[in-house]
Amino acid sequence: MIIDLISDTVTRPTKGMLDAMMTAKVGDDVFEMDPTVNALQVKAAKMFGMEAALFFPSGTMANQTAIKIHTNPGDKLFCDKYAHIYNYESGGVAFNSGVTCKLIDGKRGMFTANQLAETAAGNPEIYLPYSKLVCIENTTNKGGGACWDYSELEKIQKITKQKDLAYHLDGARLFNALVAKNENPKQYGKLFDTISICLSKGLGAPVGSLLLGSKKNITYALRLRKLLGGGMRQVGFLAAAGIYALDNHIERLVEDHQKAKEITEVLATCNYITKIEPVETNILIFYVDDKIGETNFINKMAEKNILLSPMGDGKIRIVTHLDYTDKMHETLLKELNNF
Ligand SMILES: *Cc1c(COP(=O)(O)O)cnc(C)c1O
């Protein structure tokens, strides 16, 4: 038994999901003739109360497309210093859109409306990059699965309206936030111009993300996706997994959150742990003392078939997910206690 807690992307399709995939009706999606892809897109757009949605091979491509939609080369966007679009998308913001990031020094990947107002203050002088876009991430990845306060997101939206800025949400793990905060997708649909969501993270699909937005933006996104090489053919087999995930794997995220909390409670009693970040969803970040050391701890756990990921500076990350069973949970808690 290998207990893989490296990410919530390591899950395998369940039996039900595989059945849905194997029986999917498919067609050529480049001609927009795959009925299952079309059904997934309509379903997701409805969920969020948005006009349209587009299926993507990855969250990165969905985010990069959104950034391209809202900007021109030379422009700037605002995001937190921890943002995935800035840190983990291979410099795509610069490569694909020719855009610079104005980083905001937030907490756990989240900044305040006041911080944005300060950063975005002033007039558009000719020597300044045009400000075009604000990007939010919910839950925050590098911030340890933290969830934004909805009221803060509303305040930020006000600023985007005043300043004529587009508003994009990187919602790779938005469903974790919705479940944790008891919120619904429509609340987010009415706030943002574009939203990306991943089906391949907590929701347990093998591949796939969606970009949501207005008809106009999604029509442009369709062209950009083709340009980026993301036009896929009989991809309904994967869209079927996405539909299954939206129907069956959202409410159960509470189980992942509960397990993450229980791991934290055990870690809090271990004398070799120096600090644990607050846990709100399925990501847990903690620090081991210098005597044990991050790499050594990870190697020792790997010898016991428990896989964890290093984040540098003594930080270690655990992500709970669909394939992390009760039995694995029991074993992990025991091993942490005995370490
Ligand atoms: C995983 C992730 C992405 C990108 O998704 P991929 O499908 O891996 O390209 C984007 N944003 C956040 C916050 C993520 O965690």
The ligand as an ORCA input file, in Angstrom:
! r2SCAN-3c Opt
* xyz 0 1
  C      -2.880     22.933    -10.384
  C      -3.155     24.380    -10.458
  C      -3.264     25.053    -11.679
  C      -2.917     24.429    -13.021
  O      -3.474     23.266    -13.311
  P      -2.765     22.193    -14.293
  O      -3.947     21.430    -14.742
  O      -1.811     21.437    -13.451
  O      -2.123     22.948    -15.400
  C      -3.591     26.381    -11.653
  N      -3.794     27.029    -10.500
  C      -3.695     26.436     -9.306
  C      -3.950     27.216     -8.072
  C      -3.377     25.084     -9.232
  O      -3.265     24.501     -8.029
*
